[in-house]
Amino acid sequence: MVRSRIFYIFTLRAKKKKKDLQKFLETQWLPALRNAPGCLEVELLDTYQDRAGYCVSELWENREIHLRSTAKLWRETHTSLMKKAGEYATIEFLWNCVILDV
């Protein structure tokens, strides 16, 4: 089985509070991801390098399921969450790792 791990960086916008971004991610963003088909795990990690914000790590059944599920999630069913996330932070795709079971 080939799984896919995705990392995103949420860099806090000027005049936004990190605690508010954390609350939004924990109460709205992460639960939406956890309920997406094919999502196996979601973790909220504190700052990445010297950026103010958070890193989100997602583990998916595979890359195709990730692309399909998140496209539907953020473009169809939860567009308001994507917009709200953009008010708190910029979102940057960091990398996609393929995990091979050997």
C-alpha positions as CSV (number, residue, x, y, z in Angstrom):
1,M,0.0,0.0,0.0
2,V,1.3,3.4,-0.9
3,R,0.2,6.2,1.4
4,S,0.7,9.9,1.0
5,R,1.7,12.5,3.7
6,I,1.0,16.1,2.9
7,F,2.4,19.2,4.8
8,Y,0.9,22.7,4.7
9,I,2.2,25.8,6.4
10,F,-0.3,28.4,7.8
11,T,1.7,31.6,8.2
12,L,-0.1,34.1,10.4
13,R,-1.3,37.3,8.7
14,A,-0.4,40.7,10.2
15,K,-2.5,41.7,13.2
16,K,-3.9,38.2,13.6
17,K,-3.4,36.2,16.9
18,K,-1.8,32.8,16.9
19,K,-4.3,31.6,19.5
20,D,-7.2,32.5,17.3
21,L,-5.7,30.6,14.4
22,Q,-5.1,27.6,16.6
23,K,-8.7,27.6,17.8
24,F,-10.0,27.8,14.3
25,L,-7.7,25.0,13.1
26,E,-8.6,22.7,16.0
27,T,-12.3,23.3,16.1
28,Q,-13.1,23.7,12.4
29,W,-10.3,22.9,9.9
30,L,-8.9,19.7,11.4
31,P,-12.3,18.1,12.0
32,A,-13.4,18.8,8.4
33,L,-10.2,17.1,7.2
34,R,-10.5,14.1,9.6
35,N,-14.0,13.4,8.2
36,A,-12.9,13.5,4.6
37,P,-12.9,10.2,2.7
38,G,-9.4,8.6,2.7
39,C,-7.9,10.8,5.4
40,L,-6.1,8.6,7.9
41,E,-4.6,11.2,10.2
42,V,-4.2,14.9,10.7
43,E,-1.8,16.6,13.1
44,L,-1.3,20.2,14.1
45,L,2.4,21.0,14.5
46,D,3.7,24.2,16.0
47,T,5.7,26.7,14.0
48,Y,7.7,25.7,11.0
49,Q,11.2,27.1,11.0
50,D,10.9,30.9,11.8
51,R,7.4,31.4,10.5
52,A,4.6,32.5,12.8
53,G,1.8,30.0,12.5
54,Y,1.3,26.3,12.2
55,C,2.1,23.3,10.1
56,V,-0.6,20.7,9.3
57,S,0.5,17.2,8.5
58,E,-2.1,14.9,6.8
59,L,-1.8,11.2,6.1
60,W,-4.0,9.9,3.2
61,E,-4.7,6.5,1.8
62,N,-2.9,7.7,-1.4
63,R,-2.2,10.8,-3.4
64,E,-5.2,10.5,-5.8
65,I,-7.7,10.2,-2.9
66,H,-6.1,13.2,-1.2
67,L,-6.5,15.3,-4.4
68,R,-10.0,14.2,-5.0
69,S,-11.2,14.6,-1.4
70,T,-9.6,17.9,-0.7
71,A,-10.8,19.4,-4.0
72,K,-14.3,18.5,-3.1
73,L,-13.9,19.6,0.6
74,W,-12.4,23.1,-0.1
75,R,-14.1,23.8,-3.4
76,E,-17.6,22.4,-2.8
77,T,-18.6,21.5,0.7
78,H,-16.5,23.7,3.0
79,T,-15.6,26.7,0.9
80,S,-16.4,29.0,3.8
81,L,-13.6,27.3,5.9
82,M,-11.1,27.9,3.1
83,K,-12.1,31.6,3.0
84,K,-11.9,31.9,6.8
85,A,-8.5,30.2,6.9
86,G,-7.3,32.8,4.4
87,E,-8.4,35.6,6.7
88,Y,-6.1,34.2,9.5
89,A,-3.1,33.0,7.5
90,T,-1.5,32.4,4.1
91,I,-1.5,28.7,3.2
92,E,1.5,27.2,1.5
93,F,1.9,23.7,0.3
94,L,5.2,22.4,1.6
95,W,5.6,18.9,0.3
96,N,4.0,15.6,-0.5
97,C,5.8,12.4,0.6
98,V,4.9,9.0,-0.6
99,I,5.2,6.3,2.1
100,L,6.1,2.9,0.9
101,D,5.2,-0.2,3.0
102,V,8.2,-2.6,2.7
